[in-house]
Amino acid sequence: MTDRYCVLGNPVAHSRSPAIHAQFAAQCGQDMGYEAVLAPLNGFAVTVAQFIAAGGKGANVTVPFKEEAFRLSTRRSARAERAGAVNTLVFGADEIFGDNTDGAGLVRDIEANRGIALAGKRILLLGAGGAARGALAPLLECRPAGLAIANRTADKAAALAAGFADLAAVDAGNYADFAGRTFDVVINATSASLAGAALPLPAGLFAPDSLAYDMMYGKGETPFLALARAQGAARRADGLGMLVEQAAEAFLVWRGVRPDTAPVLAALRAQIAA
């Protein structure tokens, strides 16, 4: 019997996860199906229970349910505990295991796909929401020279930094506070690009040979990447690679095998560009 998996979200019809996992399954010879499931905003837990009852083996979780998935999990990985959010569920006989593969996907895209080692780099993380929180521990594990969080509200950035103080000292402030400083890697973890909005970044943030990375992606250049190009960022990347890499990490959690992401990413990028 074919094992069933899904992505749960609201909205979810736009999700590329079914296409990604279909390619992973074919590549790895796995007998599994994967679908997009729309969960009512006030009915996430019920939708999960229904999917389990129908034989579901696991699920990805996207906005706005990652924190609710965290609470629903009866056991969680260390990285999910750190992130305070869950994007990957495994349904066992007597438990719901929650994991978070977002940060691992980000790091793998930057280091393996882009060939940029994060060790010794000065990193600036833009935003202090769930996406930033999920990225912090994996980034710090790479042992950068320093990591800072910039957010519209400095207090929120400071609170997030304090939550990871046991791992490393993390600077925090509003965007203007970082005027006069330069960074090797600047990562946009805000949703500004989804709204087509540019961030009020001070000039001079991007060091020579720096990387500007936007967790968002779409057809064409995001506002953040356009700004980074104008400010001299040597290398620029959107979040499509992160999407594919976090999916591969989830696939590994579910099936015990890691797919080759390169052909899947290439096919997906071609589809978006068409």
C-alpha positions as CSV (number, residue, x, y, z in Angstrom):
1,M,0.0,0.0,0.0
2,T,1.4,3.4,-1.0
3,D,2.5,5.5,2.0
4,R,0.7,8.8,2.2
5,Y,2.3,12.2,3.0
6,C,1.0,15.8,2.6
7,V,1.7,19.4,3.1
8,L,-0.7,21.2,5.4
9,G,-1.3,24.9,5.1
10,N,-3.7,27.8,4.4
11,P,-3.4,28.7,1.6
12,V,-1.7,25.7,0.2
13,A,-2.8,25.3,-3.5
14,H,0.3,27.2,-4.6
15,S,2.7,24.8,-2.9
16,R,5.4,23.3,-4.9
17,S,6.0,20.6,-2.3
18,P,3.9,17.9,-4.1
19,A,6.0,18.3,-7.3
20,I,9.2,18.3,-5.3
21,H,8.4,15.1,-3.3
22,A,7.1,13.3,-6.4
23,Q,10.5,13.8,-8.0
24,F,12.3,12.7,-4.9
25,A,10.2,9.5,-4.6
26,A,10.8,8.6,-8.3
27,Q,14.5,9.2,-7.9
28,C,14.8,7.2,-4.8
29,G,12.4,4.4,-5.7
30,Q,10.0,5.1,-2.8
31,D,6.4,4.0,-2.9
32,M,4.8,7.1,-1.6
33,G,2.1,9.7,-2.5
34,Y,2.2,13.3,-1.5
35,E,-0.6,15.8,-1.7
36,A,-1.5,19.4,-0.7
37,V,-4.2,19.5,2.1
38,L,-6.0,22.8,2.9
39,A,-6.5,23.0,6.7
40,P,-9.1,25.5,8.0
41,L,-7.5,28.2,10.1
42,N,-9.3,27.0,13.2
43,G,-9.1,23.3,12.3
44,F,-5.4,22.3,12.0
45,A,-5.5,19.6,14.7
46,V,-8.7,18.1,13.3
47,T,-7.2,18.0,9.8
48,V,-4.1,16.2,11.1
49,A,-6.2,13.7,13.0
50,Q,-8.2,13.0,9.8
51,F,-5.1,12.5,7.8
52,I,-3.7,10.1,10.3
53,A,-6.9,8.2,10.4
54,A,-6.8,7.9,6.6
55,G,-3.4,6.2,6.9
56,G,-1.1,9.2,6.7
57,K,2.5,8.6,7.6
58,G,3.8,12.2,7.8
59,A,3.3,15.8,6.8
60,N,5.0,19.0,6.0
61,V,3.5,22.1,7.7
62,T,3.6,25.6,6.2
63,V,2.1,28.9,7.2
64,P,0.3,29.7,9.4
65,F,0.5,26.4,11.3
66,K,4.1,25.8,12.3
67,E,3.7,26.9,15.9
68,E,0.5,25.0,16.2
69,A,2.3,21.9,14.9
70,F,4.9,22.5,17.5
71,R,2.2,22.3,20.2
72,L,0.6,19.3,18.7
73,S,3.8,17.3,18.6
74,T,4.1,14.8,21.5
75,R,7.9,14.5,20.9
76,R,10.2,17.0,19.2
77,S,13.7,17.1,17.8
78,A,16.3,19.4,19.4
79,R,16.2,21.7,16.4
80,A,12.4,22.0,16.6
81,E,12.6,22.8,20.3
82,R,15.1,25.6,19.5
83,A,13.0,26.9,16.6
84,G,9.8,26.9,18.6
85,A,8.1,25.7,15.4
86,V,7.6,22.5,13.5
87,N,7.5,22.1,9.7
88,T,7.8,18.3,9.5
89,L,5.6,15.7,11.3
90,V,6.0,12.0,11.6
91,F,3.0,10.0,12.7
92,G,3.9,6.9,14.8
93,A,1.7,4.4,16.5
94,D,1.4,6.3,19.7
95,E,3.1,9.7,19.0
96,I,3.4,12.7,16.7
97,F,7.1,13.5,16.2
98,G,7.8,17.1,15.3
99,D,11.0,18.3,13.5
100,N,12.1,21.5,11.9
101,T,14.2,21.3,8.7
102,D,14.1,24.9,7.6
103,G,17.4,26.0,9.1
104,A,19.2,22.9,7.9
105,G,17.8,23.6,4.4
106,L,19.0,27.2,4.5
107,V,22.6,26.2,5.6
108,R,22.8,23.4,3.1
109,D,21.7,25.7,0.2
110,I,24.3,28.3,1.1
111,E,27.2,25.9,1.8
112,A,26.6,23.0,-0.5
113,N,24.8,24.6,-3.5
114,R,26.3,28.0,-3.3
115,G,29.8,26.9,-2.2
116,I,30.0,29.5,0.6
117,A,31.3,28.3,3.9
118,L,29.7,30.2,6.8
119,A,32.5,29.5,9.3
120,G,34.3,32.8,10.1
121,K,31.7,34.9,8.3
122,R,30.0,38.0,9.6
123,I,26.3,37.3,9.3
124,L,23.3,39.7,9.5
125,L,19.9,38.2,9.8
126,L,17.0,40.5,8.9
127,G,13.8,40.0,10.8
128,A,12.9,38.5,14.2
129,G,9.9,36.3,13.4
130,G,9.5,32.5,13.1
131,A,11.7,32.3,10.0
132,A,14.6,34.0,11.7
133,R,14.1,31.9,14.8
134,G,14.3,28.7,12.9
135,A,17.5,29.8,11.2
136,L,19.5,31.0,14.2
137,A,20.7,27.7,15.8
138,P,21.8,26.1,12.5
139,L,23.6,29.3,11.5
140,L,25.4,29.5,14.9
141,E,26.4,25.9,14.6
142,C,28.4,26.9,11.5
143,R,30.6,29.0,13.9
144,P,30.4,32.4,12.1
145,A,32.7,35.2,13.2
146,G,29.6,37.0,14.4
147,L,25.8,37.0,14.0
148,A,23.5,39.9,14.3
149,I,19.7,40.4,14.1
150,A,18.2,43.5,12.6
151,N,14.5,44.2,12.9
152,R,12.1,47.1,12.6
153,T,11.5,46.7,16.3
154,A,14.8,46.5,18.2
155,D,13.2,45.0,21.3
156,K,11.9,42.0,19.4
157,A,15.4,41.5,17.9
158,A,16.9,41.7,21.4
159,A,14.4,39.2,22.8
160,L,15.2,36.7,20.0
161,A,19.0,37.2,20.5
162,A,18.6,36.6,24.3
163,G,16.9,33.3,23.6
164,F,20.1,32.0,21.9
165,A,22.6,33.5,24.3
166,D,23.6,30.1,25.6
167,L,25.0,29.2,22.1
168,A,26.7,32.5,21.3
169,A,26.5,36.2,21.8
170,V,24.2,37.7,19.2
171,D,24.0,41.4,18.4
172,A,20.5,42.9,18.0
173,G,19.0,46.2,17.0
174,N,16.8,48.0,14.4
175,Y,18.0,48.5,10.8
176,A,19.5,51.9,11.4
177,D,21.6,50.6,14.3
178,F,23.8,48.7,11.8
179,A,24.8,51.7,9.8
180,G,28.6,51.8,9.4
181,R,29.0,48.0,9.8
182,T,29.6,45.5,7.0
183,F,28.7,41.8,6.7
184,D,29.8,38.9,4.5
185,V,26.3,37.3,4.5
186,V,23.0,39.2,4.8
187,I,19.9,37.0,5.0
188,N,16.4,38.3,4.6
189,A,14.1,36.3,6.9
190,T,11.2,38.9,6.7
191,S,8.1,38.5,4.5
192,A,8.7,41.9,2.9
193,S,9.5,40.4,-0.5
194,L,6.1,38.7,-0.5
195,A,4.4,42.0,-0.3
196,G,6.8,43.6,-2.9
197,A,8.2,45.9,-0.2
198,A,11.9,46.9,0.2
199,L,13.5,47.1,3.6
200,P,14.9,50.4,5.0
201,L,18.5,49.1,5.1
202,P,21.4,51.6,5.7
203,A,23.9,51.8,2.9
204,G,27.2,50.0,3.1
205,L,26.0,46.7,4.7
206,F,27.5,44.5,2.1
207,A,31.2,43.7,2.3
208,P,33.2,42.9,-0.8
209,D,32.4,39.5,-2.2
210,S,29.3,39.3,0.1
211,L,26.2,37.1,-0.3
212,A,22.7,38.6,-0.2
213,Y,20.2,35.7,0.5
214,D,16.4,36.1,0.4
215,M,14.4,33.3,2.0
216,M,11.6,34.3,-0.4
217,Y,11.5,33.5,-4.1
218,G,9.4,34.2,-7.1
219,K,9.7,34.9,-10.8
220,G,12.4,37.6,-11.2
221,E,14.3,39.5,-8.6
222,T,12.9,40.1,-5.2
223,P,12.9,43.7,-3.8
224,F,15.6,42.7,-1.3
225,L,17.8,41.3,-3.9
226,A,17.3,44.3,-6.2
227,L,18.4,46.5,-3.3
228,A,21.4,44.3,-2.5
229,R,22.5,44.5,-6.2
230,A,22.2,48.3,-6.1
231,Q,24.3,48.3,-2.9
232,G,27.0,46.2,-4.4
233,A,26.3,42.7,-3.1
234,A,28.6,40.5,-5.2
235,R,26.4,37.4,-4.9
236,R,22.7,37.1,-4.6
237,A,20.4,34.1,-4.1
238,D,16.7,33.6,-3.6
239,G,15.1,31.0,-1.3
240,L,14.2,28.4,-3.9
241,G,17.2,26.3,-3.0
242,M,16.2,26.5,0.7
243,L,12.7,25.2,-0.2
244,V,14.2,22.2,-2.0
245,E,16.8,21.5,0.6
246,Q,14.4,21.6,3.6
247,A,12.1,19.2,1.6
248,A,15.1,16.9,1.1
249,E,15.8,17.0,4.8
250,A,12.2,16.1,5.6
251,F,12.3,13.3,3.0
252,L,15.4,11.9,4.8
253,V,13.5,12.1,8.2
254,W,10.6,10.1,6.7
255,R,12.3,7.7,4.4
256,G,15.9,7.3,5.6
257,V,17.4,8.3,2.3
258,R,18.5,11.7,1.1
259,P,17.6,12.6,-2.5
260,D,19.8,14.4,-5.0
261,T,18.5,17.9,-5.0
262,A,20.4,19.3,-8.0
263,P,18.1,18.0,-10.8
264,V,14.9,18.8,-8.8
265,L,16.1,22.4,-8.1
266,A,17.1,22.9,-11.8
267,A,13.7,21.6,-13.0
268,L,11.8,23.8,-10.5
269,R,13.8,26.9,-11.5
270,A,13.1,26.3,-15.2
271,Q,9.4,26.0,-14.5
272,I,9.3,29.3,-12.6
273,A,11.3,31.1,-15.3
274,A,9.0,29.8,-18.1
